[in-house]
């Protein structure tokens, strides 16, 4: 697969919540960096992180609108969204969507680095309104 094909497969695996497939597309020393600079290192740590994120937002999705690539760097631009699970419920008021970009470094047919660039404010707004302290008001 070309680096672009690897990234398209990775994004499609995210949409299917196919955690084992995602892990199979990562290098052993995979590096994930979120839009706030948080870092997760290693395939198995990232497998657990994806499982946790899909529990947090069970209908999480990404939509790519444009992909630019060179020999090993692939940038995808689009939109991400989902619904935050609050008390085990997926309520309409907990649905979010934001523009997003992803930068992948692909080596030997796997994703060595995955960086996310997105505005987290919609998610934080939902979390602040749905926290136990906010609901007590």
C-alpha positions as CSV (number, residue, x, y, z in Angstrom):
1,X,0.0,0.0,0.0
2,X,1.1,3.6,-0.6
3,X,1.3,5.9,2.4
4,X,-2.0,7.5,1.2
5,X,-3.7,4.1,1.0
6,X,-2.5,3.3,4.5
7,X,-4.0,6.5,5.9
8,X,-7.3,6.0,4.1
9,X,-7.4,2.5,5.6
10,X,-6.5,3.9,9.0
11,X,-9.3,6.5,8.8
12,X,-11.8,3.9,7.6
13,X,-10.8,1.7,10.5
14,X,-11.5,4.5,12.9
15,X,-15.0,4.9,11.4
16,X,-15.6,1.1,11.9
17,X,-14.1,1.3,15.4
18,X,-11.9,-1.6,14.3
19,X,-9.4,-1.4,17.1
20,X,-7.4,-4.5,16.2
21,X,-7.3,-3.3,12.6
22,X,-6.0,0.1,13.8
23,X,-3.4,-1.6,15.9
24,X,-2.3,-3.7,12.9
25,X,-1.7,-0.5,10.9
26,X,0.6,0.9,13.7
27,X,4.3,0.5,14.2
28,X,5.4,-1.1,17.4
29,X,6.8,2.3,18.5
30,X,3.7,4.2,17.2
31,X,3.5,7.8,18.5
32,X,0.1,9.5,18.9
33,X,-0.1,13.2,19.6
34,X,-3.5,14.8,20.3
35,X,-4.5,18.3,19.6
36,X,-3.6,19.4,23.1
37,X,-0.1,17.9,22.9
38,X,-1.0,14.8,24.8
39,X,1.2,11.8,23.8
40,X,0.6,8.1,23.8
41,X,3.6,5.9,22.8
42,X,3.4,2.3,21.6
43,X,1.0,0.2,19.7
44,X,-0.5,-1.6,22.7
45,X,-1.0,1.6,24.7
46,X,-2.7,3.2,21.7
47,X,-4.9,0.1,21.2
48,X,-6.2,0.7,24.8
49,X,-6.5,4.4,24.1
50,X,-8.7,3.8,21.0
51,X,-10.9,1.3,23.0
52,X,-11.3,4.0,25.7
53,X,-12.1,6.7,23.2
54,X,-14.7,4.6,21.4
55,X,-16.4,4.0,24.8
56,X,-16.3,7.7,25.6
57,X,-17.8,8.6,22.2
58,X,-19.4,5.3,20.9
59,X,-20.4,6.8,17.5
60,X,-17.2,8.7,16.9
61,X,-16.5,9.3,13.2
62,X,-14.1,11.1,10.9
63,X,-14.7,12.4,7.4
64,X,-11.8,13.1,5.1
65,X,-12.2,15.9,2.5
66,X,-8.7,16.3,1.2
67,X,-5.5,14.3,1.4
68,X,-2.0,15.7,0.6
69,X,1.0,13.4,0.6
70,X,4.7,13.0,-0.1
71,X,6.8,9.9,0.1
72,X,6.0,9.2,3.8
73,X,4.0,12.1,5.2
74,X,0.2,12.2,4.7
75,X,-2.0,15.1,5.7
76,X,-5.8,14.6,5.8
77,X,-8.2,17.4,6.3
78,X,-11.9,17.1,7.1
79,X,-14.3,16.8,10.0
80,X,-14.6,14.7,13.2
81,X,-17.7,14.2,15.4
82,X,-19.7,11.9,17.6
83,X,-21.7,11.9,20.7
84,X,-20.2,11.9,24.2
85,X,-21.6,9.1,26.4
86,X,-22.9,10.6,29.6
87,X,-24.3,8.2,32.2
88,X,-24.4,5.6,29.5
89,X,-26.7,7.6,27.2
90,X,-26.1,9.2,23.8
91,X,-28.3,12.3,24.0
92,X,-28.7,14.7,21.1
93,X,-27.4,17.5,23.3
94,X,-24.1,15.6,23.7
95,X,-23.4,15.4,20.0
96,X,-20.4,17.4,18.6
97,X,-18.6,18.1,15.4
98,X,-15.5,20.0,14.6
99,X,-13.1,20.7,11.7
100,X,-10.1,18.4,12.0
101,X,-6.8,17.5,10.4
102,X,-4.5,14.5,10.8
103,X,-0.8,14.1,10.0
104,X,0.6,10.7,9.6
105,X,4.2,9.5,9.1
106,X,4.0,6.2,7.3
107,X,7.0,3.8,7.2
108,X,7.2,0.3,5.9
109,X,3.4,0.2,5.3
110,X,2.4,1.2,8.8
111,X,1.6,4.4,10.7
112,X,4.6,5.4,12.8
113,X,3.1,8.8,13.9
114,X,-0.5,10.0,14.1
115,X,-1.1,13.7,15.0
116,X,-4.5,15.2,15.4
117,X,-5.3,18.9,15.0
118,X,-8.8,19.8,16.0
119,X,-10.7,22.3,18.2
120,X,-11.6,20.5,21.4
121,X,-14.0,23.2,22.7
122,X,-17.2,21.5,21.5
123,X,-16.3,18.4,23.6
124,X,-15.2,20.4,26.6
125,X,-18.5,22.4,26.5
126,X,-20.5,19.1,26.6
127,X,-18.3,17.8,29.4
128,X,-18.6,21.0,31.5
129,X,-22.4,21.0,31.1
130,X,-22.7,17.3,31.9
131,X,-20.4,17.1,34.9
132,X,-22.0,16.1,38.2
133,X,-21.3,19.7,39.6
134,X,-23.0,21.3,36.6
135,X,-26.0,19.0,36.9
136,X,-26.5,19.8,40.6
137,X,-27.2,23.4,39.7
